[in-house]
Amino acid sequence: MKAIPLFFIALPLLFLAACSDPQKAPTATNEKVSVHEPGWNVPAAAAFHGKILASKNFDARECRQCHGSQYEGGITNVSCKTCHTSYPHPAGFVGAHSSFIKSVNYNLNSCKSCHGQNYGAVKLDTSCLTCHTKPGGPEACNTCHGNFSGDATDLKTSAPPRGLKGETSPAAPAVGAHQAHLPADKSLVTAACQQCHAVPQNFAAAGHIDADGKAELIFSDTLARLKTEGGARAPNVVYNATANTCAGSYCHGNWGLLKSQSQYAFIYTADKMEGINAAPKWTDSASAACGTCHGNPPAGHQPHDLTRCFVCHAGVIDENGKIVDKTKHINGKVNAFGQEYPMF
C-alpha cells in the first residue's frame, strides 16, 4: 500500500533529472537568431554586408523587411543607425534630407563617401546631382540659403530669403535687409556681400560653417569704414545682435565733408557738411528711410527743398526727390554738377 505514493513522489525528480542533463543544456541564454551568413559584420569576410550591398548597387530596401522602413530596428530591434548615420537612406530621405544635413552641421563628407567627391556616383538609381543640378551641386550657396531654384552663379540668389532655418520674413534677423543691400548689377553683388561678410571661397573654407549657424559680421576695410573729413573720421561699425541695429557706418551717415577741402565752398553753412550717423534696425526697413541717414539737405548744406536736389545732383535724384541711379548713392563718392569724385 506504500509503493504508490513513493512512485508519485519520485516521478517529478525523474523529470527534473532529465531536464538537467548537461548534454542537452542551451549553449547560451542570450543566443540570437540571425538570417545573415557568418561574417555578415566582418569587413574581411566575403559575406560582409558592405560587400553584399555594393554588389546590389547599394539597394538596401530589402533590409527594411526586418529593420524597419527607417532602418531603426523593426522586428529585429537592431538598428542600422548604430553604425551608419545616413545610410541606408530611410524612406522619404530624398525629400527630407535637409534635416539630416542640418543635424550633422552640414558635414557632407558622409555623402561623398558613397556618391563620390563630385556627388555624381549613382547608387540604386539616384545621385546627389539628380536633384542638385545647378553648378556646385549640393555645395552651391543657394542650397542652404537664398533661393534654391534660382541662378546659382548669381550671388544675389544666395542672399536670404530664405535663411538657414527656412526664414522668409524680413522681420527675422537671418533675412532682414539683405536684398535691400544688394545692387541690381550681378557683377557688383560679391563686393556688396563683402561689405559685411567674409565671403568663403568654397564650401569647406575655414570659418564658413561653425557651431552657431550664424554669419559673422566683420565690416573689413570697406565702404562701411570709409574715412572722411580728410581722414579724421574713421567709422567703427558695430552690429548689435540683440537690438539688430547697425551703428557707426559710413553707409548710414557717419561721414563728414570739410568746407576747407571742397571745391564748392559756397554751398556750406558751416565748417563741414555731415550725415546723421544713424543706427538703423536691420529688421525694419522703415528705420532706413530717406532722410534718416542725412538731412534733406545734410547738416551744413545750404537749405533747399528736396525737389530741388536734382539741380546740382542730376542723374542721382529726380525732381520728385527719388533716387534714380542707386549706383551713385552710398558709393563713397560725391556726385555734383555732373562730376563724380571720392568723398574727402
C-alpha positions in Angstrom: 0.0 0.0 0.0 3.0 2.4 0.5 4.6 1.7 -3.0 2.2 4.0 -5.0 2.8 7.3 -3.0 6.6 6.7 -3.3 6.2 6.4 -7.1 4.4 9.7 -7.4 7.0 11.4 -5.2 9.9 10.0 -7.3 8.3 11.0 -10.8 9.0 14.8 -10.7 12.5 14.1 -9.6 13.0 11.8 -12.7 11.7 14.6 -15.0 13.9 17.2 -13.2 17.0 14.9 -13.7 16.2 14.6 -17.4 15.9 18.4 -17.9 19.1 19.0 -16.1 21.1 16.7 -18.4 24.3 18.7 -19.2 24.4 17.0 -22.6 21.3 18.8 -23.7 21.6 22.2 -22.0 21.4 25.5 -24.1 24.8 26.9 -25.0 23.9 30.5 -24.1 20.9 32.1 -22.5 21.0 35.2 -24.9 21.8 33.4 -28.2 20.3 35.4 -31.1 18.8 34.1 -34.2 20.2 35.6 -37.4 19.2 35.2 -41.1 22.6 36.6 -42.2 25.5 34.5 -43.3 28.5 34.1 -40.9 30.8 37.0 -41.4 28.0 39.5 -42.0 29.6 42.1 -39.8 33.3 41.1 -40.6 34.7 43.5 -43.2 37.3 40.9 -44.3 34.7 38.3 -44.9 33.2 37.5 -48.3 29.7 37.8 -46.7 30.4 41.2 -45.2 27.2 43.2 -45.6 29.0 46.2 -47.2 30.2 43.9 -50.0 26.8 42.4 -50.4 25.1 45.8 -50.7 27.8 47.0 -53.1 27.0 44.1 -55.4 23.4 45.3 -55.3 24.4 48.9 -56.1 23.6 49.8 -52.5 19.9 48.9 -52.9 19.1 48.4 -49.2 15.4 48.3 -49.5 15.3 44.6 -48.7 16.7 45.4 -45.3 13.5 47.3 -44.4 11.6 44.0 -44.1 13.3 43.2 -40.8 15.0 46.5 -39.7 12.0 48.8 -40.4 11.3 51.5 -43.0 13.6 53.9 -41.2 16.2 51.2 -40.5 15.9 51.9 -36.8 15.3 48.3 -35.7 12.0 47.0 -36.9 11.1 43.5 -35.8 14.8 42.7 -35.1 15.3 45.6 -32.7 18.7 46.0 -34.3 19.2 49.5 -35.8 21.4 50.0 -38.9 21.9 53.6 -37.5 24.0 52.2 -34.7 26.9 52.2 -37.1 25.6 54.2 -40.1 24.4 57.8 -39.7 22.9 58.5 -43.1 22.9 55.2 -45.0 20.8 53.2 -45.7 18.6 56.2 -46.5 15.3 55.9 -44.8 12.0 56.1 -46.7 11.4 59.7 -47.9 15.0 60.7 -47.4 15.3 62.5 -50.8 12.6 64.9 -50.0 13.5 65.5 -46.4 17.3 65.0 -46.1 17.9 68.7 -45.4 17.0 68.0 -41.8 19.7 65.3 -41.6 22.2 67.6 -43.2 21.5 70.3 -40.6 21.7 67.7 -37.8 25.3 66.9 -38.8 26.2 70.6 -39.1 26.3 70.5 -42.9 29.1 67.9 -43.0 28.8 66.5 -46.5 31.6 64.0 -46.2 29.3 61.1 -45.5 27.5 62.0 -48.8 30.8 61.9 -50.6 31.8 58.6 -49.1 29.2 56.9 -51.3 28.4 59.4 -54.1 32.0 60.5 -54.8 33.8 63.7 -54.4 31.7 65.3 -57.1 28.4 63.8 -55.7 27.8 62.2 -59.1 28.1 58.5 -58.3 24.6 56.9 -58.8 23.5 54.5 -56.1 20.4 52.4 -56.7 19.0 54.9 -59.2 19.9 58.3 -57.7 22.9 60.5 -57.2 23.1 63.9 -55.3 23.2 65.5 -58.7 19.9 64.1 -59.7 18.3 67.0 -57.8 21.2 69.3 -57.3 21.6 70.2 -60.9 23.0 73.7 -60.6 26.7 74.5 -60.7 28.3 73.4 -57.4 25.8 70.7 -56.9 25.0 70.3 -53.1 27.7 72.8 -52.3 26.1 75.7 -54.2 25.5 78.7 -52.0 21.8 78.7 -52.6 21.4 75.1 -51.5 21.3 76.3 -47.9 20.4 80.0 -48.0 18.7 82.1 -50.6 16.5 80.9 -53.5 17.2 77.2 -54.2 15.6 77.3 -57.6 17.5 80.5 -58.6 20.6 81.0 -60.6 23.4 79.5 -58.6 26.0 81.6 -60.4 24.4 84.8 -59.2 25.4 85.5 -55.6 22.3 87.7 -55.2 20.3 84.4 -55.4 22.2 83.1 -52.4 21.3 86.0 -50.1 18.3 85.4 -47.9 15.4 85.0 -48.0 15.5 82.0 -47.3 17.5 81.8 -44.1 19.2 78.6 -42.9 16.2 77.7 -40.9 13.8 78.5 -43.7 13.1 82.0 -42.6 11.5 84.3 -45.2 10.2 87.3 -43.3 12.3 90.5 -43.2 11.5 90.6 -39.5 13.8 87.6 -39.0 17.4 88.6 -38.5 18.5 85.8 -40.9 16.6 87.7 -43.6 16.4 91.3 -42.6 17.6 93.8 -45.2 19.8 91.5 -47.2 18.1 92.1 -50.6 17.9 95.9 -50.0 21.7 96.0 -49.7 22.3 94.2 -53.0 22.7 96.1 -56.3 20.8 95.0 -59.4 24.1 94.6 -61.2 25.1 91.0 -60.8 28.8 91.8 -61.1 28.7 94.0 -58.1 26.9 91.6 -55.7 30.1 89.9 -54.5 31.5 93.3 -53.5 28.3 94.1 -51.7 28.4 90.9 -49.7 32.0 91.6 -48.7 30.9 94.9 -47.2 29.7 93.0 -44.2 30.8 89.4 -44.5 33.9 87.3 -45.3 32.6 85.5 -48.4 34.0 82.0 -48.4 35.9 80.9 -51.4 34.3 77.5 -51.3 32.0 75.3 -49.1 34.8 73.9 -47.0 36.6 77.2 -46.4 37.6 77.8 -42.8 35.0 79.9 -40.9 32.2 79.1 -43.4 30.4 76.7 -41.2 30.7 76.8 -37.4 28.7 75.8 -34.4 26.2 78.7 -34.1 25.0 78.7 -37.6 25.2 82.5 -37.8 27.1 84.6 -40.3 29.9 86.7 -38.8 29.8 90.4 -39.5 33.4 91.7 -40.0 33.0 95.0 -41.7 36.5 94.8 -43.1 38.3 97.8 -44.6 35.4 98.5 -47.0 32.8 101.2 -47.7 31.3 100.8 -44.3 34.6 102.1 -42.8 35.3 104.8 -45.4 37.3 107.6 -43.9 36.1 111.2 -44.5 36.9 114.6 -43.0 40.3 114.4 -44.5 40.9 111.0 -42.9 40.0 112.3 -39.4 36.6 110.4 -39.3 37.2 106.6 -39.4 33.9 104.7 -38.8 33.9 102.0 -36.2 30.9 99.9 -37.3 29.0 97.8 -34.7 26.2 95.4 -35.2 24.1 94.9 -32.1 22.7 91.3 -32.4 20.2 91.9 -29.6 18.6 95.1 -31.0 19.5 94.1 -34.6 20.9 97.6 -35.2 23.9 98.6 -37.3 25.7 101.7 -36.0 28.6 103.8 -36.9 28.9 103.0 -40.7 29.7 105.5 -43.4 26.8 103.9 -45.3 24.2 105.2 -42.8 25.6 108.7 -42.3 28.8 108.5 -40.4 30.6 110.9 -42.7 31.7 114.5 -42.9 33.0 116.7 -45.8 35.1 119.7 -44.8 34.4 123.1 -46.3 38.1 123.8 -46.4 38.6 120.8 -48.8 35.6 121.4 -51.0 35.6 123.0 -54.5 32.1 124.2 -53.8 32.5 126.1 -50.6 29.5 128.3 -51.4 27.1 125.5 -50.6 28.3 125.3 -47.0 26.7 126.9 -44.0 29.2 125.5 -41.5 32.8 124.3 -41.5 31.7 120.9 -42.6 28.7 119.1 -44.1 27.8 115.8 -42.4 25.4 112.9 -42.0 23.3 111.9 -39.1 25.3 108.8 -38.2 22.2 106.6 -37.8 21.8 103.2 -36.3 19.0 101.6 -38.5 17.3 98.4 -37.4 18.3 95.5 -39.7 14.8 94.0 -39.4 12.8 97.2 -40.0 13.1 98.8 -43.4 11.4 101.9 -42.3 14.3 102.7 -40.0 16.5 103.4 -43.0 14.0 105.6 -45.0 15.2 108.6 -47.0 16.3 111.3 -44.6 17.2 109.1 -41.7 20.9 108.9 -42.6 21.4 112.5 -43.5 19.1 115.6 -43.6 17.5 116.7 -46.7 19.8 118.5 -47.3 22.5 117.4 -44.9 23.6 119.5 -41.9 26.0 122.2 -43.1 24.4 122.4 -46.5 22.5 125.4 -47.8 18.8 124.8 -47.2 16.9 123.6 -50.3 13.6 121.7 -50.8 14.0 118.0 -51.6 12.5 118.6 -55.0 15.4 121.0 -55.9 18.3 118.5 -55.2 18.3 117.4 -58.8 19.5 120.8 -59.9 23.1 120.0 -58.6 22.8 116.2 -58.3 21.2 115.4 -61.7 21.5 111.7 -62.6 21.3 110.8 -58.9 18.0 112.1 -57.9 15.0 113.3 -59.8 12.7 116.3 -59.5 10.4 114.3 -57.2 13.3 113.6 -54.7 13.6 110.0 -55.7 16.9 108.2 -56.2 17.1 107.4 -59.9 20.6 105.7 -60.0 21.3 103.6 -56.9 24.9 103.0 -58.1 25.5 106.7 -57.4 24.1 106.6 -53.9 26.1 105.4 -50.9 29.0 104.7 -53.2 31.8 106.5 -51.4 31.7 109.4 -53.9 30.3 112.9 -54.3 28.2 113.4 -57.4 27.6 117.0 -58.2 27.3 119.1 -61.3 27.9 116.0 -63.5 31.1 115.2 -61.8 31.9 112.2 -59.6 34.9 112.2 -57.2 35.8 110.5 -53.9 34.5 111.6 -50.6 37.2 113.6 -48.9 
